[in-house]
């Protein structure tokens, strides 16, 4: 009898133990949807298990696509923050004005003007913050730059080239000066600065704002001063003819088609810095041929992340990660908005200023919407 009782007791203990283990396994293996399971890497840091990552969808400016597809960035977002991104290219103004973005988790335009336009629409906004900065500049060629130096428009200071007399350059273009008039007879036609379509693309839009300020004697345009300069801004853009809708497209065409196609274009500083890393075998030829011209003044292209859904707030935190900020500068040329070091020595490409000092604010969203409308936008 005692033996039988002992066997029954032992069997009961075994059954209880099996049930307890099963319940514990169930709790560990089924974390809440969208909540990353914590794990530890070799440095003792907690990471989010990639199998529990959530997917966020959104629109981004084309100049950031290479950054978001960088394997190192993808890995940090997924392993450390439990995020997978599905991003499509869209112009900054276009995404800000599109009323059908409610199905997206985030928008990542390339200017604060786009953010202000989005805010005015009263559409969902969980959070926003600036992730990167990149100054607007001009890309040109060595011989064109030398000609502009002789005209007193451009000057070289500590290996960097600056448009030191921007108003003079604008007046030369406004007056219809021919390239042959400035010592470039091999180039056809009138002097022009080519940009993207300012009604959909941020670089073209920001240059339109900068141009309006320059025409306003270096003062930010407002409701009183804008009407006087707007016709000249419109004439400037109308003279370009067809305009590309993406900054990365016009930049690739600039490099591939050469000086005869587009002697000067508007772009972001980050574009050439990223190119110098990704196309290092072609860098020497480009260094000898291409010049980065920093307008005085210029404007900052800030890159605010607009979190539409609450989940996208995690993306803002993730993109401010120090490792991601370092990768953004050293591999893609984006200057940090969080105070991280942006040492030009990270690049073999020369002519990069350590700081961008001569900057003018962009016109407000109200004035920029009027400019967009005048240039053919809605």
C-alpha positions as a printed Julia matrix, in Angstrom:
378×3 Matrix{Float64}:
  0.0    0.0     0.0
  2.82   2.37    0.9
  4.5    1.56   -2.42
  1.35   2.37   -4.36
  0.92   5.66   -2.48
  4.54   6.57   -3.19
  4.13   5.86   -6.91
  0.96   7.96   -7.06
  2.72  10.85   -5.28
  5.71  10.65   -7.63
  3.44  10.59  -10.66
  1.57  13.66   -9.39
  4.84  15.59   -8.92
  5.93  14.71  -12.48
  2.59  15.84  -13.93
  2.73  19.16  -12.04
  6.31  19.76  -13.23
  5.38  19.1   -16.87
  2.42  21.51  -16.68
  4.56  24.23  -15.07
  7.28  24.0   -17.75
  4.69  24.11  -20.53
  3.05  27.22  -19.11
  6.39  29.01  -18.75
  7.35  28.19  -22.32
  4.04  29.61  -23.49
  4.67  32.93  -21.76
  8.24  33.37  -23.13
  7.48  32.44  -26.69
  4.42  34.63  -27.24
  5.27  38.27  -26.71
  2.67  40.92  -27.59
  2.4   41.73  -31.29
  4.66  44.65  -32.21
  6.61  44.42  -28.95
 10.18  43.19  -29.57
 11.43  40.37  -27.41
 14.55  41.44  -25.52
 17.8   39.63  -26.14
 21.45  40.31  -25.38
 24.31  40.69  -27.84
 27.99  39.99  -27.22
 28.47  43.38  -25.57
 25.71  42.77  -23.04
 23.33  45.21  -24.78
 19.66  44.43  -25.16
 18.44  44.02  -28.71
 15.01  43.44  -30.22
 14.58  39.98  -31.69
 14.29  40.39  -35.46
 11.53  37.77  -35.73
  9.26  40.1   -33.72
 10.01  43.23  -35.8
  7.14  45.37  -37.02
  6.96  46.76  -40.58
  6.45  50.48  -41.15
  5.48  51.9   -44.53
  6.07  55.43  -45.75
  7.28  57.9   -48.35
 10.81  59.35  -48.4
 12.77  61.82  -50.49
 14.77  60.02  -53.17
 18.11  61.25  -51.8
 17.61  59.04  -48.7
 16.84  55.75  -50.45
 20.47  54.6   -50.49
 20.77  55.37  -46.79
 17.66  53.37  -45.92
 18.84  50.39  -47.98
 22.29  50.42  -46.37
 22.77  46.92  -44.85
 24.26  48.39  -41.67
 21.26  50.7   -41.19
 18.8   47.9   -41.97
 20.49  45.64  -39.41
 20.47  48.22  -36.61
 16.84  49.11  -37.22
 15.77  45.5   -37.2
 18.02  43.97  -34.54
 18.14  46.83  -32.06
 14.77  48.52  -32.57
 12.57  45.81  -34.09
 11.74  47.84  -37.2
 11.51  46.93  -40.88
 10.88  49.77  -43.34
  9.07  49.71  -46.67
  9.67  53.13  -48.21
  8.76  54.51  -51.63
 10.24  57.59  -53.24
  8.06  60.69  -53.34
  8.82  64.4   -53.71
  8.77  66.34  -50.45
  6.06  68.81  -51.41
  4.13  66.09  -53.17
  3.97  63.87  -50.08
  3.16  66.81  -47.8
  0.19  67.84  -49.93
 -1.1   64.34  -50.76
 -4.38  63.82  -48.84
 -4.11  60.03  -49.21
 -1.16  59.44  -46.89
 -3.29  58.27  -43.97
 -2.53  54.63  -44.73
  1.2   55.26  -44.23
  3.08  55.1   -40.95
  5.52  57.89  -41.73
  6.65  60.55  -44.2
 10.26  61.67  -44.48
 10.5   64.84  -46.58
 13.6   66.97  -46.97
 12.49  70.32  -45.61
 10.72  71.92  -42.69
  8.5   73.73  -45.19
  7.05  70.35  -46.17
  6.47  69.61  -42.47
  4.66  72.93  -42.0
  2.5   72.29  -45.08
  1.61  68.88  -43.66
  0.76  70.36  -40.25
 -1.56  72.92  -41.84
 -3.53  70.08  -43.45
 -4.61  68.89  -39.96
 -3.91  65.27  -40.9
 -2.75  62.75  -38.24
  0.59  63.6   -36.64
  1.89  61.52  -33.74
  5.33  63.19  -33.57
  7.96  64.9   -35.73
 11.66  65.61  -35.35
 14.58  66.63  -37.58
 16.93  63.71  -38.22
 19.53  65.12  -40.66
 20.58  68.37  -42.3
 22.18  69.02  -45.68
 22.91  72.42  -47.22
 21.63  73.33  -50.67
 24.51  73.99  -53.05
 25.4   74.2   -56.74
 27.27  71.51  -58.65
 29.39  72.63  -61.58
 32.49  71.71  -63.55
 36.1   72.8   -63.15
 36.24  74.99  -66.28
 32.85  76.6   -65.55
 33.95  77.29  -61.99
 37.2   78.87  -63.19
 35.2   81.15  -65.51
 32.97  82.22  -62.63
 36.03  82.88  -60.47
 37.3   85.31  -63.15
 33.9   87.02  -63.08
 34.19  87.56  -59.33
 31.17  85.37  -58.68
 32.99  82.38  -57.12
 36.03  82.29  -54.81
 38.08  79.45  -53.36
 38.54  79.59  -49.59
 40.46  76.82  -47.78
 39.9   74.31  -50.6
 36.14  74.96  -50.69
 34.41  76.97  -53.43
 31.84  79.61  -52.48
 29.43  81.66  -54.57
 30.58  84.88  -52.93
 28.47  87.17  -55.13
 25.23  85.26  -55.54
 23.21  88.38  -56.5
 25.64  89.04  -59.37
 25.23  85.49  -60.68
 21.43  85.84  -60.53
 21.59  89.19  -62.37
 23.79  87.69  -65.1
 21.23  84.94  -65.65
 18.31  87.37  -65.44
 19.98  89.6   -68.06
 20.29  86.67  -70.48
 24.08  86.52  -70.53
 25.48  83.86  -72.86
 28.05  81.33  -71.72
 30.38  82.67  -74.38
 30.18  86.05  -72.66
 31.94  84.61  -69.6
 34.69  82.8   -71.5
 32.87  79.51  -72.17
 32.23  79.54  -75.96
 32.02  75.72  -76.04
 28.75  75.86  -74.1
 25.55  76.61  -75.97
 23.09  79.35  -75.19
 22.31  81.42  -72.14
 23.61  80.93  -68.63
 21.21  78.81  -66.58
 21.1   77.04  -63.24
 19.11  73.84  -63.58
 17.03  72.53  -60.7
 14.3   70.0   -60.1
 10.64  70.93  -60.41
  9.96  73.14  -57.37
  6.29  72.17  -57.27
  7.08  68.55  -56.35
 10.78  68.26  -55.43
 12.39  69.71  -52.35
 15.75  70.81  -53.79
 14.02  72.83  -56.52
 11.54  74.19  -54.0
 14.22  75.27  -51.56
 16.25  76.92  -54.3
 13.14  78.86  -55.31
 12.87  80.13  -51.72
 16.58  80.99  -51.63
 16.31  82.76  -54.99
 13.37  84.83  -53.75
 15.39  85.89  -50.7
 18.42  86.83  -52.81
 16.24  88.92  -55.15
 14.82  90.58  -52.03
 18.27  92.0   -51.24
 19.15  89.17  -48.9
 16.06  89.52  -46.72
 13.54  86.73  -46.14
 10.5   87.46  -48.3
  7.14  88.09  -46.66
  3.66  89.03  -47.82
  4.79  92.58  -48.54
  7.98  91.85  -50.49
  7.1   88.59  -52.29
  4.93  90.11  -55.07
  7.86  92.24  -56.29
 10.26  89.31  -56.77
  7.85  86.55  -57.76
  7.75  87.39  -61.51
 11.55  87.13  -61.7
 11.52  83.78  -59.85
  8.92  82.49  -62.3
 10.92  83.72  -65.3
 14.01  82.0   -63.9
 12.23  78.63  -63.71
 10.32  78.99  -66.97
 13.62  79.41  -68.83
 14.78  75.94  -67.78
 12.21  74.08  -69.87
 11.62  70.5   -68.72
 12.56  69.92  -65.09
 13.25  66.6   -63.42
 11.11  65.67  -60.43
 13.81  63.99  -58.35
 17.1   65.28  -56.94
 18.89  61.98  -57.41
 17.81  61.8   -61.08
 19.14  65.26  -61.99
 22.38  64.54  -60.11
 22.98  61.28  -62.0
 22.25  63.0   -65.3
 24.64  65.8   -64.38
 27.46  63.3   -63.81
 26.67  61.03  -66.76
 25.89  63.56  -69.5
 28.66  66.01  -68.71
 29.18  69.75  -68.81
 27.46  70.39  -72.15
 24.1   69.16  -70.89
 23.89  70.97  -67.54
 26.79  73.31  -66.67
 25.32  74.08  -63.22
 22.67  72.26  -61.18
 21.09  72.62  -57.75
 21.61  69.74  -55.34
 22.34  68.61  -51.81
 25.84  68.42  -50.33
 25.1   64.84  -49.27
 24.78  63.65  -52.86
 28.44  64.06  -53.81
 29.68  62.85  -50.44
 27.65  59.66  -50.75
 28.84  59.22  -54.33
 32.47  59.57  -53.24
 32.01  56.59  -50.92
 29.94  54.37  -53.18
 31.88  55.06  -56.38
 35.4   55.36  -55.01
 36.94  53.85  -58.16
 35.52  56.77  -60.16
 36.37  59.39  -57.56
 39.66  60.73  -58.95
 38.07  61.6   -62.29
 35.14  63.28  -60.56
 37.39  65.17  -58.15
 39.24  66.66  -61.08
 36.07  67.55  -62.98
 33.26  68.37  -60.5
 33.08  71.35  -58.16
 30.8   71.86  -55.16
 29.84  75.54  -54.98
 28.42  76.73  -51.65
 26.12  79.75  -52.12
 26.5   82.65  -49.72
 23.95  82.63  -48.29
 22.53  79.13  -48.6
 19.62  77.38  -46.9
 19.54  74.22  -44.85
 17.63  71.26  -46.17
 16.42  69.74  -42.91
 15.0   66.21  -43.0
 12.11  65.92  -40.5
 10.58  62.5   -39.87
  6.8   62.81  -39.7
  5.35  59.97  -37.61
  1.75  59.45  -38.67
  1.12  56.3   -36.63
  2.15  55.84  -33.01
  4.45  52.96  -34.02
  6.47  55.35  -36.18
  7.52  57.29  -33.09
  9.92  54.4   -32.49
 11.49  55.17  -35.86
 12.35  58.72  -34.76
 14.19  57.31  -31.74
 15.94  54.69  -33.86
 17.18  57.15  -36.51
 18.75  59.29  -33.78
 20.84  56.33  -32.65
 24.54  57.4   -32.54
 25.63  54.53  -34.78
 22.99  55.4   -37.38
 23.96  59.08  -37.23
 27.62  58.13  -37.76
 26.75  55.94  -40.76
 24.57  58.72  -42.17
 27.55  61.11  -42.27
 30.47  58.83  -43.08
 28.73  56.78  -45.79
 25.92  59.04  -47.04
 27.0   62.62  -46.32
 24.09  63.74  -44.12
 25.07  66.19  -41.4
 23.71  65.27  -38.0
 20.85  67.17  -36.39
 21.72  65.7   -32.98
 25.15  67.26  -32.48
 27.24  64.3   -33.68
 30.66  65.06  -35.18
 30.76  65.72  -38.93
 34.48  65.66  -39.7
 35.25  66.3   -43.41
 38.3   64.04  -43.03
 35.89  61.11  -43.19
 35.92  61.64  -46.98
 38.68  61.5   -49.55
 36.74  64.06  -51.62
 38.12  67.54  -50.93
 36.44  70.93  -50.72
 34.06  70.16  -47.83
 33.73  72.92  -45.19
 33.69  71.73  -41.59
 30.76  74.01  -40.82
 28.11  75.78  -42.88
 27.99  79.31  -41.52
 26.41  81.62  -44.09
 22.77  80.53  -43.92
 19.48  82.38  -44.42
 16.09  81.1   -43.21
 13.59  79.8   -45.74
 10.42  81.8   -46.35
  7.47  80.64  -44.27
  5.11  77.93  -45.48
  2.57  80.59  -46.48
  5.03  82.36  -48.81
  6.37  79.05  -50.17
  2.86  77.9   -51.06
  2.4   81.12  -53.01
  5.69  80.51  -54.81
  4.67  76.94  -55.62
  1.34  78.12  -57.01
  3.03  80.78  -59.15
  5.44  78.21  -60.56
  2.67  75.9   -61.67
  1.73  74.02  -58.51
 -1.68  73.64  -56.94
